[in-house]
């Protein structure tokens, strides 16, 4: 198994674990934990393709930075997403005194 | 290759802990461990700057934010979670395993093309130059997004004003 295949397999299993957390957890904050795991799996793919790409495919004079660049923006957006997600969860908690997703079945604030 | 062989099982074990731990705070701490190990993997692959950003933003901010939210909301006891677990696990695995099978099969079979590991170096000077020349519009858009998030999160977190509530209920 090549290193690239190993990294991609690792990232697909990590993504599946995140999906499992999103599907099975009932606490809204732990669903967010699953989403973070899935985002990380995607980032891992970018770094994998950057680290194990063939040098001949690119112009040697130019630095190849698309992978790390994408990961940097993705990390910034993930942080923003976590901040807004947790703020929403805390607001819901203030209304209903619970973060259990099974109990949050009414749109009436 | 060797750091990958050592770190992959550790990352997967920590991620399984994050998914499986019944006590929410333990799950959040396992998530922090997973993110830290992924950062170490980035460092080992030569993406030092990304590894450090991952440490600072994910482990330092996001994971701590999650732990603090858990402390604020004080989720209920985990006995109910453990009791409900076998059923939800079967359903969850039924939905997750096909996704994982397809992804892992594609990952393992599609990447047989001979790629040369070329040990790329991520120079921070180059990264900074690209970031503020060709990627400057994206950086600006991100700055606007982060400002909006800051304002939005502060607005959400604010204690609701009783007098304003009355006037807005017309």
Contacts between the chains, C-beta under 8 A, distances in Angstrom:
chain1	res1	chain2	res2	distance
A	1	B	108	7.0
A	2	B	111	6.3
A	2	B	112	7.4
A	2	B	115	6.9
A	3	B	1	5.2
A	3	B	4	5.8
A	3	B	117	6.2
A	4	B	111	4.9
A	4	B	115	5.7
A	5	B	107	6.1
A	5	B	108	5.3
A	5	B	111	4.5
A	5	B	112	7.5
A	6	B	4	5.8
A	6	B	5	7.8
A	6	B	8	6.7
A	7	B	4	6.6
A	8	B	106	8.0
A	8	B	107	3.3
A	8	B	108	7.5
A	8	B	111	5.9
A	9	B	104	5.3
A	9	B	107	4.8
A	9	B	108	5.7
A	10	B	4	7.9
A	10	B	8	4.8
A	10	B	11	6.7
A	10	B	12	7.1
A	11	B	107	7.5
A	12	B	100	6.2
A	12	B	103	3.5
A	12	B	104	4.7
A	12	B	106	7.8
A	12	B	107	5.1
A	13	B	12	6.1
A	13	B	15	8.0
A	13	B	100	6.3
A	13	B	104	6.6
A	14	B	11	6.9
A	14	B	12	7.2
A	14	B	15	5.6
A	14	B	34	8.0
A	15	B	99	7.7
A	15	B	100	7.6
A	15	B	103	6.5
A	16	B	96	5.1
A	16	B	97	7.5
A	16	B	99	5.9
A	16	B	100	3.4
A	16	B	103	7.0
A	17	B	12	7.6
A	17	B	15	4.6
A	17	B	16	6.4
A	17	B	18	7.6
A	17	B	19	5.1
A	18	B	15	7.7
A	18	B	19	7.8
A	19	B	95	7.4
A	19	B	96	5.0
A	19	B	99	6.1
A	20	B	19	5.5
A	20	B	92	4.9
A	20	B	93	7.0
A	20	B	96	4.6
A	21	B	18	6.9
A	21	B	19	4.4
A	23	B	88	7.8
A	23	B	91	7.2
A	23	B	92	4.3
A	23	B	95	5.6
A	23	B	96	6.6
A	24	B	19	7.7
A	24	B	85	7.8
A	24	B	88	4.4
A	24	B	89	6.2
A	24	B	91	7.5
A	24	B	92	3.9
A	26	B	81	7.0
A	26	B	84	7.4
A	26	B	88	7.9
A	27	B	24	5.7
A	27	B	75	5.2
A	29	B	24	6.7
A	29	B	28	7.6
A	29	B	66	6.1
A	29	B	69	5.4
A	29	B	70	5.7
A	29	B	73	6.8
A	29	B	75	7.4
A	30	B	24	5.7
A	30	B	27	5.7
A	30	B	28	7.7
A	32	B	66	6.6
A	33	B	18	5.9
A	33	B	27	6.0
A	33	B	28	6.3
A	33	B	31	4.9
A	33	B	66	6.4
A	34	B	19	7.1
A	36	B	31	6.3
A	36	B	35	7.4
A	36	B	58	7.5
A	36	B	62	6.4
A	36	B	66	7.9
A	37	B	15	5.9
A	37	B	18	6.5
A	37	B	19	7.7
A	37	B	31	7.0
A	37	B	34	6.8
A	40	B	34	7.3
A	40	B	35	6.5
A	40	B	38	5.6
A	40	B	58	7.5
A	43	B	38	7.7
A	43	B	54	7.9
A	44	B	38	6.6
A	44	B	41	7.6
A	47	B	42	5.9
A	47	B	45	6.1
A	47	B	47	5.5
A	47	B	50	6.7
A	50	B	47	7.2
A	50	B	120	6.5
A	51	B	45	4.5
A	51	B	46	6.3
A	51	B	47	7.0
A	51	B	117	7.3
A	51	B	120	6.2
A	52	B	115	5.2
A	52	B	117	5.3
A	52	B	118	8.0
A	53	B	115	6.4
A	53	B	118	7.2
A	53	B	120	7.7
A	54	B	115	5.1
A	54	B	116	5.1
A	54	B	118	6.9
A	55	B	116	6.7
A	55	B	118	4.3
A	55	B	120	8.0
A	56	B	116	7.8
A	63	B	123	7.1
A	63	B	126	4.6
A	63	B	130	7.2
A	64	B	120	6.6
A	65	B	122	7.4
A	65	B	126	6.6
A	65	B	127	6.1
A	65	B	130	5.3
A	68	B	47	5.5
A	68	B	49	7.1
A	68	B	50	5.1
A	68	B	122	5.7
A	68	B	127	6.7
A	69	B	127	7.5
A	69	B	130	6.7
A	69	B	131	7.3
A	69	B	135	6.3
A	71	B	47	7.7
A	71	B	50	5.3
A	72	B	50	6.6
A	72	B	53	6.2
A	72	B	131	7.8
A	73	B	138	6.3
A	73	B	142	6.3
A	75	B	50	7.9
A	75	B	53	5.8
A	75	B	54	6.4
A	75	B	57	5.2
A	75	B	58	6.9
A	76	B	57	7.3
A	76	B	142	5.5
A	76	B	146	6.9
A	77	B	142	7.4
A	77	B	145	7.1
A	78	B	57	7.8
A	78	B	58	7.6
A	78	B	62	7.1
A	79	B	57	5.1
A	79	B	58	7.7
A	79	B	61	6.0
A	79	B	62	5.8
A	80	B	145	6.0
A	80	B	146	5.8
A	80	B	149	4.2
A	82	B	62	4.7
A	82	B	65	6.1
A	82	B	66	7.3
A	83	B	65	6.9
A	83	B	149	5.6
A	83	B	150	7.9
A	83	B	153	4.9
A	84	B	149	5.6
A	84	B	152	5.9
A	84	B	153	6.0
A	84	B	156	7.7
A	86	B	65	5.8
A	86	B	66	7.0
A	86	B	69	4.8
A	87	B	152	7.0
A	87	B	153	4.3
A	87	B	156	3.8
A	87	B	157	5.6
A	88	B	156	6.3
A	89	B	69	6.5
A	89	B	73	7.4
A	90	B	69	6.3
A	90	B	72	6.5
A	90	B	73	7.1
A	90	B	156	7.1
A	90	B	157	6.5
A	91	B	156	5.0
A	91	B	157	7.8
A	93	B	72	7.5
A	93	B	73	4.9
A	94	B	160	7.9
A	98	B	76	7.9
A	99	B	73	4.9
A	99	B	75	6.1
A	100	B	75	7.9
A	100	B	76	7.1
